């Protein structure tokens, strides 16, 4: 079953345990409620917390857990439960 859940440390740890290392969104950086999808990215980019490309933005899970306060995390993650 697929569902949207609020982005928080618990969700990030769950996704990391499933082998994901990033979240992807096509929402603008200024969005206060982005929609995230779990993803796997090249390890060359994992030294960053956020990565922006022409079409997507990525939140690196490990760095978000270490360097981003939980209250600063925003949006909903589309998960399979």
N, C-alpha and C positions, 0 to 999 in steps of 0.2 A: 504494500500500500504506500503510495506517495503522499507526502504532506509537507506543508510549510511549517517550520518551527523557528522560534526566535533565536537569533545568533547570540551565543554566549560561550564561555569557556567549556562547559560540559559538552556542547555540540562539537566544538573544535577538537576536544580530546577524543570523542567518539569517532570522528572522521579520520583523525590521525591514526587511530587504532585499526581502521579499515584500509589503511594504505594511501589515503589522500594526503596531499601536501599543500593544497591551495583551494581557495574558493574563487569562482569566476562570476562576474556580473557584466552586463552591458549597460547598466545604469550609469548615469553621470556621477562624477565625484561629489557634486553638490547635493545629490539625492539623500534625503534624510531616512529613507526606508528602501534601500536597494534589495533586490532579490538575488540571492547567491545560489550557485550550483557547485557541488563538490567537483574537484578536478585534480589532475596530476600534471605537474609542470617539470621542466628540465631542472636538474639540481643547480645549474649555473645561476639561476635566478633566486635561489632560496636564501641568499644573504639579504634580500630586501623584504620589507613588510608589505608594501604595496607595489604593484607593477601595472603600468598603463600601456596598452597597445592602441592601435587605431580603432579597434572594435570592442575590446574588452578591458576590464580591470581585474586584477588578481589580488587576493589577500593571502599571503603566505602563512599557513597555519602555525608552524613552529614559532615564527617571529612574532605573530600576533599574540600567542600565549605568553611569550617572554617580555614583549615590549609595549603592548597595547593594553591599557586598563580596560577591564570588562565593561565599564560604563561607557567607554568610547566605541564599543562595537555596536553596529546598527544593522538593521535589516532582518530579512527572513531567509532561511536556507531551505531549499527544496530537497527533501530526503526521502529515501525509501526505507520504510520501517517494517 
